Structures are given as structure tokens and as C-alpha cells.
Amino acid sequence: MQNTVAILDAAMPPPSMTGKRFQQPLLGNLHPLTPETAHDVDDSQAIETLMVHGALGAGEKEVSVSEVREAVETEYENTSSTRPRFSHLSVSHCPLPIPLPFPSIFNNLVGRRGDLLSNCPTVSESPSRRGPLDVHSIPMAARLRSTTAVLPFLENRLGYIRKFGIERGSIGANVLTSWGFGREEIEDIGENLSKMVLALNPQQDYSSDDSD
């Protein structure tokens, strides 16, 4: 499989890696930022890279690379998540810094280091927002996945470019032309999308003669 489109997942902050608060799985808390992706896809040929910045463990202590690796391995062993064919893990002790001009978007459940506090008033009891003077940094975990789960995203884009740009009399052809796209460029985009979709689903026929 040759897939040039990756899915971006993120968790800010990721769950605690060690201690009593180590109850929520790291991979299970990653939320896709790429729209229209499939869920619970069993893809044994997937490739992924996981980046963890400033993860915290018991007592708000920084976790080591081995602790993060153990947490990921344990999750794959104890859940139904399919292990990717190739994976890479990158761990940094430095969390994402919050710059001073950053808006006050954090509620009172977020601590100075971006950790989620368990012994504080509820959000409704304290509606005030915290800014960069209160929250200095925040842990982050991100994952890039090359997997067949991106197939719906590509199929929808292929359908859009055909319906609104390539098909005879399509309503979007004039708009694309006004943006500087020529007829051949639009057809090239459709052909490239078709190749990417075909690489992920060889059994499906995505050929079309609408542009003839």
C-alpha cells in the first residue's frame, strides 16, 4: 500500500501515564483532526508515528520514554486495537509552552502545567477562564497514521471534484476556472485522487469517462 495522505490525531492533554490516575488509555484519548475518517478499522498494514510532549505521571512527575512505551504496549495488548505494521514513538520532556498573547480559553480544571485537576470547583461554580499567566504549558500527544481509515475522506474529495468540476455541465467548473484552475489541472487532481483511492481499495473501480 502506498498512501501519501496521513490522518492526524491529537490529545491535549494526554491522560496520566502512571499511578492511580493511569486509567484512561493514551491511544483511546487521541481524537482525529482529519475529518470524515473511518473508525475501528482493522488495518494490519498501517504505519504510524506517535509524538508525546511533556506527559505527566503520578504526582505530576514527568514520565520517561520507557514508561510511555510501556503504556502504549500495554494498551495494544489489553484492547482490540490492531497493532500497526510499523510504528515509531518520539517522547520529549518539554510540553507545549503557552505564549503570553494566548487567549484565556482554559477553565479552572486545568492546572499550571496543563494537567487536569481533580480537587477543584466545577466549571459551573467558577466560570472564569485561565490564560497564559495561570497555565504556563500543556502536555500534548499527536499521531500521524497512514491507514485505510482515510479512505472515506479521499472518496468524498474524489466525488466532489467529479461532481462539481469534471462532469459535463458541473456547477463548480466556472468557480474553479475563476480561481485559476484550467480544465487539465482539474482532471489531473481527479486522476491523482483516483489513484490514491485505488491504492487503498484495489477491488473498487474508480475509473470514469465523465470528462470525455
Secondary structure, 3 states (H helix, E strand, C coil): CCCCCCEEEEECCCCCCCCCCCCCCCHHHCEECCCCCCCCCCCCCCEEEEEEECCECHHHCECCHHHHHHHHHHHHHHCCCCCCCEEEEEEECCCEECCCCCCCCECCCECCCCCECCCCCCCCCCCCCECCCCCCEECEEEEEEECHHHHHHHHHHHHHHHHHHHCCCCCCHHHHHHCCCCHHHHHHHHHHHHHHHHHHCCCCCCCCCCCC
